[in-house]
Amino acid sequence: MAYGYPLKPAGSARSGGWLGVCFHWTNRPLTLKVRRSMYTASHPTIDDEAWSIRRVLTEGCIGTRFQPIVSMRDRKVIGLEALSYGLNPVTGDRIPPNLLFGRAAEAGLTLSLDRLCRERALMNFGLHFSLAGEFLLWINLETTILEQKIIGTGRFLDAVLAAGLRPNQVIIEIIEKDAADRTALERFVDLYKSHGFFIALDDVGAGHSNLERLALLKPDVLKIDRFLVQDLEREHHKREVVKALRSMAQGIGALVVGEGVETEEEALALMDLDVHLQQGWFFAHPDQSWPDQADQCRARMQSLAARFRE
């Protein structure tokens, strides 16, 4: 999913690098990918009356951090997932994603907020990573807002090109079960694949993931949910499910990413099942800057490779 907050709920690896909000830099440690069920309590730093969603949107108070996705086979970072966050335009306090997107939904502004998050992520990636041609940008789409009338406007493609990126540098992550209009989702996927974008199905194995959609959407990447990754090294049934997903992905020509990796044992268990693309707090912690993330990724990959050969 796309947006988040610096909580560490059981089984979530959501973190990132740098860029600030309202066009300012910030080093605040934010976790930037949301599962809306994660955050239920109010946050003590938020003044509910001091901001409005319209002002957040008008002043562009959305920032981006990036979390590395690594290839253990190649021992390098192969992509960065854009993870968005917001700040209170009055006080500078962080805004929990449930509150931010809840306000947007109440005001009928979810589409506007989602577009702003994506366009800011593209701009920030273009400014800082477009010359690092080996990195793919992984960007989330809020599928709840998809409907026929917004498909084909070309706005997302235009934003990609304006950021100096090519469609084949971008992987669009979707959660198919959240789509309100499945026909619109299928049309969106077909259209953007025809432009050269790659499609990733997020949270595979969580909740009521619909295997039927794999055949309809023909994704390029399956992201295995943290639920299956957690304690994978000692839970036989999870290993069998991941093994089956890996085999299925291989059969349809899709890559597999294990997300939410928090321990060395989980990373090794994924490698043992031939899942070498991985993402999570084990590789990059949310309160690290990008240079520190890169150094830690390098060290963790070297250590894992040595242990895997033992």
Secondary structure as UniProt FT lines:
FT   TURN            10..11
FT   TURN            22..23
FT   TURN            36..38
FT   TURN            44..45
FT   TURN            48..49
FT   HELIX           53..59
FT   STRAND          62..71
FT   TURN            72..75
FT   STRAND          76..87
FT   TURN            89..91
FT   STRAND          94..95
FT   HELIX           97..106
FT   TURN            107..108
FT   HELIX           110..129
FT   TURN            130..131
FT   TURN            133..134
FT   STRAND          136..140
FT   HELIX           143..145
FT   HELIX           148..150
FT   TURN            151..152
FT   HELIX           155..162
FT   TURN            163..164
FT   HELIX           167..169
FT   STRAND          170..174
FT   HELIX           176..178
FT   HELIX           182..195
FT   STRAND          198..204
FT   TURN            207..208
FT   HELIX           212..217
FT   STRAND          221..224
FT   HELIX           226..229
FT   TURN            230..231
FT   HELIX           232..234
FT   HELIX           236..252
FT   STRAND          255..259
FT   HELIX           264..272
FT   TURN            273..274
FT   STRAND          277..279
FT   TURN            281..283
FT   TURN            286..287
FT   HELIX           290..309
//
